[in-house]
Amino acid sequence: QQQQQQQQYHHQSTTGKSRSKVYRKWSWKAGAGWTILSVLDWWLLAAGGWLTWRGVFLRWTPIGICMVVAAKWHLHNRELDKKGLPRTAAKWQAKMYCSLPLRLMSRAWGWMADRRVPKPVRPMLYGLYSTTFGVKMEEAAADSFKEYRSLGEFFIRPLKEDARPIDDKTSFVSPCDGRILHFGAANSNLIEQVKGVSYSLEAFLGPPTWTNKDAPEMVEKVKKNPSPDSVLYQCVIYLAPGDYHRFHSPTLWKPELRRHFSGELLSVSPKIAGWIPGLFCLNERAVYIGKWKHGFFSYTAVGATNVGSVEIFMDEKLKTNKWVGLACGTHKKDEYDELEMPADKYLDKGELVGQFRMGSTIVLIFEAPKEFKFNLFPGQRVKVGERLGTFEGTEEAVENPEEVKRVIKSLDELEPVAA
């Protein structure tokens, strides 16, 4: 009988067919084991009070309620996906997230990242980090792991001079390495941080005291001045932990005002940016407001979890990552530090501006003619110096920096919109 059964198996393995049924022998040991486990389970439930009326109401009922809530949450998310709407956090979820000790964690991480790493350990530690986050050490000015005293120094490593050539055929380039989260025109006082999730322009930049009017009027004026054909645009770039952490000037422009909002230090990863509305308004950020040759221009460095500090080389008074920030969900007009920049200060295209510890986000909000079009798509990877957009129908000439500065000086200050 055993030989006949082996022949049946052989026939099935070679032809794919079986002439007779193969009977599985029942094991009394397995049956006895399952029986004992079942009896033991019921005994444990009874001993724990799960099989009494009180146990049903106090123990089984909460489990059922949790299952119903989970099912409704799943159906809610599925409906949002069908309608193409983002899955955003409720207020209580945002409050819970903000209640986490992220600022304490960031300060602790900043302290730890500045500790000296023994030379024998550096290749292993930095090599593991490079493999995990895709760091390209061949681009670094010092391509030996042993050259970096601490993790902090490794995060802000400079690159070789020719690693990031600046496109000289356009006036507007990428200020950093990173991924495009969102870009496009701003049609109202609300600006999208990712598709479908918006934030308030006034909450992000602060009150427009430099124009003496409220934010909606500022937007309309920026969109209409100095030319009726100008539009307000924005571009959001996320720097991942493995990216080059220094950021540069995207164009020749004049910073006139700095505002430091000591807010939260929430993660700015694409998933969190699509989950928490107004994330960039909640987080700590340094906002620089000024002008470029087409009008209004703002450059914002947004802090994030584990970003030990945001350092701006032209602004020594800027101190970030303090012990106390803004209360979560508030955008108080008096809760920021304001500083006027030197009148003769200009930033050239490609000039080094500052650096992040770990990854974070750069937000550009600027005025430009309607002919300006982004050469981007959501999620695209960009590098410092690469072209971000073009002016359709016109061919950009090589800029004369002194001529551009004269154009910026000639721009009239924004006036209040007439009623």
Secondary structure, DSSP 8 states (H G I E B T S, - for coil): -HHHHHHHHHHHHHHS--SS-------HHHHHHHHHHHHHHHHHHHHTTTTSHHHIIIIIHHHHHHHHHHHHHHHHHHHHHHHT------HHHHHHHHTS-HHHHHHHHHHHHTSB--GGGHHHHHHHHHHHHT--GGGBSS--GGG-SBHHHHHT--B-TTSS---TT-S-B-SSSEEEEEEEE--SSEEEEETTEEEEHHHHH---TTTTS-HHHHHHHHHHSS-TTEEEEEEEEEE-TTS--EEE-SSSEEEEEEEEE--B----SHHHHTTSTTHHHHB-EEEEEEEETTEEEEEEEE--TT---EEETT-TT---S-S----TT---TTSEEEEE--TT--B-TT-EEEEESS-EEEEEEEEEETTEEE---TT-EE-TT-B-EEETT-------HHHHHHHHHHS--------
